[in-house]
Amino acid sequence: MTTSAENGRKGGQPAMHTPPVVSPQAWEAAREQLLVKEKAQTRARDALAAERRRMPWMAVEKTYAFEGPDGKASLLDLFDGRRQLIVYRAFFEPGVFGWPDHACRGCSLGADQVGNLAHLNARDTTLVYASRAPQADIVRLKAQMGWEMPWYTITDSFDADFGVDEWHGHNVFIRDGERVFRTYFINSRGDEAMGTVWSYLDATPLGRQEVWEDSPEGYPQTPTYKWWNWHDSYAADPAADKKWAEVSEAGEAAFREASTKP
């Protein structure tokens, strides 16, 4: 490590001990060495997601009531007709720092990370936020902050029953007809990674639903990459796009080749 005297002079802070400056060849060698560990971490993450898909389900026997922009809603209603549901408990209510102008700073940072939900919806998955604030305040906050996710008001013991009455967290559910099951729960630092279509799908019981995944027999799976689309172009029964199929097949081949390297 080297010492940066210039950094040390700024603001009277202690000198910053920075890594050595090396040649392009040495830098590439260092990167390749670290890449081995990064690939191992990716494979371990895939293995964890596969194990998560085999987690037992817990039947939700109690009836829960929420308030939404269109009035009263049940937990089943929150699925919006899809098979999977992720509910993030955000803290926006009296007594929370920032009220009534803002939600919790941490929950707000997380909300800023949420990507376009059309991609999740295309995998039969719904993401919603839930808080105890009245709908009028939620609508105002969403407009103020530019957030577009569905956001409901908790009116009963849902937060206490699912471990999010005192701290944030993502609860994951699946439905079989009108029967609802809890399948997973992510909170604390696990919430840091949430926000992308991949982090959400990896938390669900059906996963990304692509053929490369290690999933139980009979789980829905489609050819890798083929379902991807522009967020304004998803259709209920899209016709295969020949050009995109060619591009995605080439990308998948390159991905598979790279994944076999140590």
C-alpha positions as CSV (number, residue, x, y, z in Angstrom):
1,M,0.0,0.0,0.0
2,T,1.1,3.6,-0.6
3,T,0.3,6.7,1.2
4,S,-1.4,9.7,-0.4
5,A,0.0,12.9,1.1
6,E,-2.5,14.9,-0.8
7,N,-5.5,13.0,0.6
8,G,-4.0,13.3,4.0
9,R,-3.9,17.1,3.7
10,K,-7.6,17.4,2.9
11,G,-9.6,18.4,5.9
12,G,-6.9,17.4,8.3
13,Q,-7.7,13.7,7.9
14,P,-5.2,11.0,8.4
15,A,-3.2,10.0,5.3
16,M,-5.1,7.5,3.1
17,H,-3.1,4.3,2.5
18,T,-3.9,3.4,-1.2
19,P,-3.1,0.3,-3.2
20,P,0.1,0.3,-5.4
21,V,0.0,1.7,-8.9
22,V,1.0,-1.1,-11.4
23,S,1.3,-1.8,-15.1
24,P,-1.7,-2.8,-17.2
25,Q,-0.4,-6.4,-17.2
26,A,-0.1,-6.6,-13.5
27,W,-3.5,-5.0,-13.0
28,E,-5.1,-7.5,-15.3
29,A,-3.4,-10.4,-13.5
30,A,-4.8,-9.0,-10.1
31,R,-8.2,-8.7,-11.6
32,E,-8.2,-12.3,-13.0
33,Q,-7.1,-13.6,-9.5
34,L,-10.0,-11.8,-7.9
35,L,-12.4,-12.9,-10.6
36,V,-12.0,-16.5,-9.6
37,K,-13.5,-15.7,-6.2
38,E,-16.2,-13.6,-7.7
39,K,-17.3,-16.4,-10.0
40,A,-17.3,-18.8,-7.0
41,Q,-19.6,-16.3,-5.2
42,T,-21.9,-16.1,-8.2
43,R,-22.2,-20.0,-8.3
44,A,-22.8,-20.0,-4.5
45,R,-25.6,-17.5,-4.9
46,D,-27.2,-19.6,-7.7
47,A,-26.9,-22.6,-5.4
48,L,-28.6,-20.7,-2.5
49,A,-31.4,-19.6,-4.8
50,A,-31.9,-23.3,-5.9
51,E,-32.1,-24.3,-2.2
52,R,-34.6,-21.5,-1.6
53,R,-36.8,-22.9,-4.3
54,R,-37.0,-26.1,-2.3
55,M,-37.9,-24.4,1.0
56,P,-41.1,-25.6,2.6
57,W,-44.2,-23.4,2.2
58,M,-46.3,-22.1,5.1
59,A,-50.0,-21.8,4.5
60,V,-51.4,-18.4,5.3
61,E,-54.7,-19.2,7.1
62,K,-55.5,-15.8,8.5
63,T,-57.4,-13.1,6.5
64,Y,-55.6,-9.8,6.1
65,A,-57.1,-6.4,5.1
66,F,-55.3,-3.6,3.4
67,E,-56.3,-0.2,2.0
68,G,-55.2,0.6,-1.5
69,P,-55.8,3.3,-4.0
70,D,-59.0,1.6,-5.1
71,G,-60.3,0.8,-1.6
72,K,-60.1,-2.3,0.6
73,A,-57.9,-5.2,-0.6
74,S,-57.1,-8.7,0.7
75,L,-53.7,-10.3,0.7
76,L,-54.9,-12.3,-2.3
77,D,-55.8,-9.0,-4.1
78,L,-52.3,-7.8,-3.7
79,F,-51.1,-10.5,-6.2
80,D,-53.0,-8.6,-8.9
81,G,-53.8,-11.9,-10.6
82,R,-50.2,-13.1,-10.7
83,R,-48.8,-16.3,-9.1
84,Q,-46.1,-14.7,-6.9
85,L,-46.1,-11.8,-4.6
86,I,-43.3,-9.9,-2.8
87,V,-44.4,-7.5,0.0
88,Y,-41.9,-5.0,1.3
89,R,-42.8,-3.4,4.6
90,A,-41.7,0.2,4.4
91,F,-41.8,2.5,7.4
92,F,-43.9,5.6,6.6
93,E,-46.3,6.5,9.4
94,P,-46.5,8.7,12.5
95,G,-43.6,8.2,14.8
96,V,-41.1,7.4,12.0
97,F,-38.3,9.9,11.4
98,G,-39.2,12.0,8.5
99,W,-43.0,11.9,8.9
100,P,-45.1,13.3,7.3
101,D,-42.8,14.7,4.7
102,H,-40.7,11.6,4.1
103,A,-40.6,7.9,4.7
104,C,-37.7,6.3,6.7
105,R,-34.4,7.2,5.0
106,G,-33.4,3.6,4.6
107,C,-36.7,2.5,3.2
108,S,-36.6,5.5,0.8
109,L,-33.1,4.6,-0.4
110,G,-34.4,1.1,-1.1
111,A,-37.4,2.4,-2.9
112,D,-35.1,4.5,-5.1
113,Q,-33.4,1.2,-6.2
114,V,-36.6,-0.5,-7.5
115,G,-36.3,-1.1,-11.2
116,N,-39.1,-1.1,-13.8
117,L,-41.7,-3.6,-12.6
118,A,-42.8,-4.7,-16.0
119,H,-40.0,-7.3,-16.1
120,L,-41.1,-8.8,-12.8
121,N,-44.7,-8.8,-13.9
122,A,-43.6,-10.7,-17.1
123,R,-42.4,-13.5,-14.8
124,D,-45.8,-13.7,-13.1
125,T,-44.6,-11.8,-10.0
126,T,-45.9,-8.7,-8.3
127,L,-44.0,-6.4,-6.0
128,V,-45.9,-4.1,-3.6
129,Y,-44.9,-1.9,-0.7
130,A,-46.9,-1.7,2.5
131,S,-46.9,0.9,5.4
132,R,-49.3,2.1,8.1
133,A,-49.7,5.6,6.6
134,P,-53.1,6.5,5.2
135,Q,-53.5,6.2,1.4
136,A,-53.7,10.0,1.0
137,D,-50.2,10.4,2.4
138,I,-48.8,7.4,0.4
139,V,-50.1,8.9,-2.8
140,R,-48.6,12.2,-2.0
141,L,-45.2,10.7,-1.1
142,K,-45.1,8.6,-4.2
143,A,-45.7,11.6,-6.4
144,Q,-43.2,13.6,-4.5
145,M,-40.4,11.0,-4.8
146,G,-41.2,9.6,-8.2
147,W,-42.0,6.1,-7.0
148,E,-44.4,3.9,-9.0
149,M,-44.7,0.7,-7.2
150,P,-48.1,-0.3,-5.8
151,W,-48.2,0.8,-2.1
152,Y,-50.8,-0.3,0.4
153,T,-51.9,0.6,3.9
154,I,-51.6,-2.1,6.6
155,T,-54.8,-2.1,8.7
156,D,-54.3,-5.1,11.0
157,S,-51.7,-7.5,12.4
158,F,-50.0,-8.3,9.0
159,D,-46.8,-6.6,10.0
160,A,-46.6,-8.3,13.4
161,D,-47.5,-11.7,12.1
162,F,-44.8,-11.6,9.4
163,G,-41.9,-10.1,11.4
164,V,-42.0,-6.6,10.1
165,D,-43.7,-4.6,12.8
166,E,-40.4,-3.2,14.1
167,W,-38.0,-3.5,11.2
168,H,-38.2,-3.5,7.4
169,G,-38.3,-6.7,5.4
170,H,-39.5,-8.5,2.2
171,N,-42.0,-11.3,2.6
172,V,-42.5,-13.7,-0.4
173,F,-45.7,-15.5,-1.1
174,I,-47.1,-17.8,-3.8
175,R,-50.7,-18.7,-4.5
176,D,-52.4,-21.8,-5.7
177,G,-55.8,-20.6,-6.8
178,E,-57.1,-18.8,-3.7
179,R,-54.7,-20.5,-1.3
180,V,-51.8,-18.3,-0.2
181,F,-48.4,-19.6,1.1
182,R,-45.5,-17.8,2.6
183,T,-42.3,-19.1,1.0
184,Y,-39.4,-16.8,2.2
185,F,-38.4,-13.8,4.2
186,I,-35.5,-11.4,3.7
187,N,-34.7,-8.6,6.1
188,S,-31.8,-6.6,7.7
189,R,-28.7,-6.5,5.4
190,G,-30.4,-8.9,3.0
191,D,-32.6,-6.0,1.9
192,E,-29.5,-4.1,0.7
193,A,-29.3,-6.3,-2.5
194,M,-33.0,-5.9,-3.4
195,G,-34.2,-3.7,-6.2
196,T,-33.3,-5.6,-9.4
197,V,-35.4,-8.0,-11.3
198,W,-32.8,-10.7,-10.5
199,S,-32.6,-10.1,-6.8
200,Y,-36.4,-10.3,-6.6
201,L,-36.8,-13.4,-8.7
202,D,-34.0,-15.2,-6.9
203,A,-36.0,-14.7,-3.7
204,T,-39.2,-16.3,-5.1
205,P,-40.1,-20.0,-5.1
206,L,-40.2,-20.2,-8.9
207,G,-37.0,-18.3,-9.4
208,R,-36.0,-16.7,-12.8
209,Q,-37.9,-19.5,-14.5
210,E,-35.1,-20.1,-17.1
211,V,-34.0,-23.6,-18.2
212,W,-30.5,-23.3,-16.8
213,E,-31.7,-23.0,-13.2
214,D,-31.7,-26.0,-10.8
215,S,-35.4,-26.1,-10.0
216,P,-37.7,-28.9,-8.8
217,E,-39.4,-31.0,-11.5
218,G,-42.4,-29.4,-13.1
219,Y,-41.5,-25.8,-12.3
220,P,-42.1,-23.3,-15.1
221,Q,-39.0,-22.7,-17.2
222,T,-38.5,-21.0,-20.5
223,P,-35.4,-20.7,-22.8
224,T,-32.8,-18.4,-21.2
225,Y,-33.0,-14.7,-22.2
226,K,-35.9,-15.3,-24.7
227,W,-38.5,-13.7,-22.5
228,W,-36.6,-10.5,-22.1
229,N,-38.2,-7.4,-23.7
230,W,-38.4,-3.7,-23.6
231,H,-40.4,-2.7,-20.5
232,D,-43.1,-1.1,-22.7
233,S,-43.4,-4.1,-25.1
234,Y,-44.4,-7.1,-23.0
235,A,-47.5,-8.9,-24.2
236,A,-49.6,-11.6,-22.6
237,D,-48.7,-14.1,-25.4
238,P,-45.8,-12.6,-27.3
239,A,-44.8,-14.0,-30.6
240,A,-41.2,-15.1,-30.9
241,D,-38.9,-12.5,-32.2
242,K,-36.5,-14.2,-34.6
243,K,-33.8,-11.5,-34.4
244,W,-33.8,-11.4,-30.6
245,A,-33.7,-15.2,-30.5
246,E,-30.5,-15.1,-32.6
247,V,-28.9,-12.5,-30.4
248,S,-29.9,-14.1,-27.1
249,E,-28.6,-17.5,-28.3
250,A,-25.3,-16.1,-29.1
251,G,-25.2,-14.3,-25.7
252,E,-26.1,-17.5,-23.9
253,A,-23.4,-19.4,-25.7
254,A,-20.8,-16.9,-24.7
255,F,-22.1,-16.9,-21.1
256,R,-21.9,-20.7,-20.9
257,E,-18.4,-20.7,-22.3
258,A,-17.2,-18.1,-19.8
259,S,-18.9,-20.0,-16.9
260,T,-16.9,-23.1,-17.5
261,K,-13.6,-21.3,-17.0
262,P,-12.1,-21.4,-13.5
